[in-house]
């Protein structure tokens, strides 16, 4: 089993509001085989991560809470010695960002992106418009520096499956961050001109009574 394959996983990540995510996923068991790196990335993005670090895998993947192990380590002998840990201690509870910043800035949630029902030519046009709506929201001035875009372009749309009621498409796009504080999450290739090219996402869209809504997004179908 390689470290890029399915295995137990441990990661720590940061959200746009400065809050911290800690994640441990059990693996190497019949009822919990684990996940690969791409799936780990998708889970973190789903919960709002904009920056993350992957920690040692396998038997080292252990989470303690109030002096108790709350996951099931894959090592047959239980917990293992490890050289790297993250520990949360009681202390100052002041948020990472100020109250004013948290109130005035935000990061659009892709799963809340909607598009009014209309007579679209085909699913490709619908897909382009709803994803453009999301990227346009990321370009607004009130978006936090970690995620705000100065410019963007949708390079290609490929419908994967489904129909007007529910479908999936693969979008390839490029973005130009608006700030040096921008955090690259997911895939993409950063060019010398500041653009991040060849980003890809699989997007799921469902039709409601009044609009279409993005219901899922990830780097894998």
C-alpha positions in Angstrom: 0.0 0.0 0.0 1.5 3.3 -1.0 1.0 6.6 0.8 -0.9 7.9 -2.2 -3.3 5.0 -2.0 -6.2 4.3 0.3 -5.1 4.5 3.9 -5.8 6.1 7.3 -5.4 9.9 7.1 -4.7 12.8 9.4 -4.9 16.4 8.4 -5.2 19.9 9.9 -6.7 22.8 7.9 -7.7 26.4 8.2 -11.0 28.0 7.1 -11.3 31.5 5.7 -12.5 32.9 9.1 -9.3 31.6 10.7 -10.9 28.7 12.5 -9.1 25.3 12.5 -10.3 21.9 11.3 -8.7 18.7 12.6 -9.4 15.5 10.8 -8.6 11.8 11.4 -10.0 9.1 9.1 -9.7 5.4 10.2 -8.3 3.0 7.7 -6.8 -0.5 7.0 -10.0 -2.2 8.3 -12.7 -4.0 6.4 -15.4 -1.6 7.6 -13.2 1.5 7.2 -10.5 1.1 4.5 -9.5 4.7 4.6 -9.3 7.2 1.7 -6.7 8.5 -0.8 -5.2 12.0 -0.9 -7.6 13.3 -3.5 -10.6 12.2 -1.4 -9.0 13.7 1.7 -8.7 17.0 -0.1 -12.4 16.8 -1.1 -13.5 16.3 2.5 -11.5 19.3 3.7 -12.9 21.5 0.9 -16.4 20.4 1.7 -16.0 21.6 5.3 -14.6 25.0 4.1 -10.8 24.5 4.2 -8.7 26.9 2.2 -5.3 25.7 3.5 -4.3 22.3 4.8 -1.4 20.1 5.9 -1.4 16.3 5.6 0.2 14.5 8.6 1.6 10.9 8.9 -0.7 8.2 7.8 -1.5 4.6 8.9 -1.1 3.6 12.5 0.0 7.1 13.4 -3.5 8.5 12.7 -4.9 8.9 16.2 -7.1 11.6 17.8 -7.4 12.2 21.5 -10.1 14.2 23.3 -10.2 14.7 27.0 -7.5 12.1 27.6 -9.3 9.4 25.5 -8.7 8.0 22.0 -11.8 8.8 20.1 -11.0 7.0 16.8 -9.8 3.4 16.0 -6.1 3.4 15.2 -5.2 0.9 12.5 -2.2 -0.5 14.3 -3.2 -3.9 15.9 -1.4 -2.9 19.1 -3.3 0.4 19.4 -1.7 3.8 19.4 1.8 4.2 18.1 4.7 6.6 19.0 4.9 9.5 16.6 7.2 12.5 16.1 4.5 15.0 15.0 1.3 16.0 16.8 -1.0 19.0 17.0 -2.3 19.8 20.5 -5.1 22.2 21.5 -4.6 23.7 25.0 -6.9 25.9 27.1 -6.0 29.6 26.8 -6.9 32.7 25.0 -10.1 32.2 23.0 -9.8 35.4 20.9 -10.7 34.5 17.2 -7.9 34.6 14.6 -9.8 37.4 12.8 -11.3 40.4 14.3 -15.1 40.7 14.8 -15.2 43.5 12.2 -13.3 41.4 9.7 -15.5 38.4 10.3 -18.6 40.5 9.9 -17.6 42.4 6.7 -15.8 39.6 4.8 -17.0 36.2 3.7 -16.2 33.3 1.3 -19.1 32.2 -1.0 -20.2 28.7 -0.4 -20.3 26.9 -3.8 -23.1 24.6 -2.5 -25.3 27.6 -2.1 -24.9 28.8 -5.7 -28.2 29.0 -7.6 -29.4 30.0 -11.0 -33.0 30.9 -11.9 -35.0 28.5 -14.0 -35.0 29.6 -17.7 -35.0 28.2 -21.2 -31.3 27.3 -21.6 -30.1 26.0 -24.9 -28.5 22.9 -23.4 -26.8 21.6 -20.3 -23.5 23.1 -21.3 -24.9 26.6 -21.4 -26.7 26.0 -18.0 -23.4 24.7 -16.5 -21.4 27.7 -17.8 -23.9 30.2 -16.4 -24.2 28.6 -12.9 -20.4 28.2 -12.5 -19.9 31.7 -13.8 -22.3 32.8 -11.0 -20.1 31.2 -8.4 -16.8 32.7 -9.8 -18.5 36.1 -10.1 -19.4 35.9 -6.4 -15.7 35.1 -5.6 -14.8 38.4 -7.3 -16.8 40.7 -5.1 -14.9 43.2 -2.9 -16.3 41.8 0.3 -14.8 38.3 -0.2 -11.9 37.6 2.1 -8.3 38.0 0.7 -7.8 34.3 1.0 -10.3 33.5 -1.7 -11.1 36.7 -3.7 -10.5 36.7 -7.5 -9.4 39.6 -9.7 -10.4 37.8 -12.9 -11.3 34.4 -14.2 -12.2 32.4 -17.3 -14.0 29.2 -17.9 -12.0 27.2 -20.4 -14.1 24.1 -20.9 -17.3 22.4 -19.8 -17.9 18.6 -20.2 -21.2 17.1 -19.2 -20.6 13.8 -17.4 -24.1 12.4 -16.9 -27.7 13.2 -16.0 -30.5 15.3 -17.4 -32.1 18.7 -16.7 -33.4 17.5 -13.3 -30.0 16.5 -12.0 -26.6 16.3 -13.8 -22.9 16.4 -13.3 -20.3 18.4 -15.3 -16.5 18.8 -15.3 -15.3 22.3 -15.6 -11.8 23.4 -16.4 -11.1 27.0 -15.5 -8.4 29.6 -14.7 -8.3 32.2 -12.0 -6.3 35.4 -11.3 -6.1 36.0 -7.5 -6.8 39.5 -6.2 -4.3 39.3 -3.4 -1.0 37.8 -2.4 -2.8 36.3 0.5 -4.8 34.0 -1.8 -4.6 30.4 -0.7 -4.6 27.8 -3.5 -6.8 24.9 -2.6 -7.3 21.9 -4.9 -5.5 21.5 -8.2 -4.2 24.0 -10.7 -0.9 25.3 -12.1 0.4 28.7 -11.2 1.9 30.6 -14.1 4.5 33.4 -14.0 1.8 35.9 -14.9 -0.1 35.3 -11.7 -2.8 33.2 -13.2 -3.6 29.8 -11.9 -4.5 27.6 -14.9 -6.0 24.2 -15.5 -8.1 24.0 -12.3 -10.8 21.3 -12.5 -13.9 20.5 -10.5 -16.7 18.0 -10.9 -19.9 19.9 -10.2 -23.4 18.4 -9.4 -26.5 20.4 -10.1 -30.1 19.7 -9.2 -33.3 21.4 -10.4 -35.6 22.9 -7.8 -39.0 24.5 -8.0 -37.6 28.0 -8.7 -33.9 27.5 -9.5 -31.0 25.3 -10.2 -28.6 24.7 -7.4 -25.0 23.4 -7.1 -25.3 20.4 -4.7 -21.8 19.1 -4.8 -18.3 19.9 -5.9 -15.0 18.0 -5.8 -11.9 17.1 -7.7 -13.3 13.6 -8.4 -16.7 12.4 -9.7 
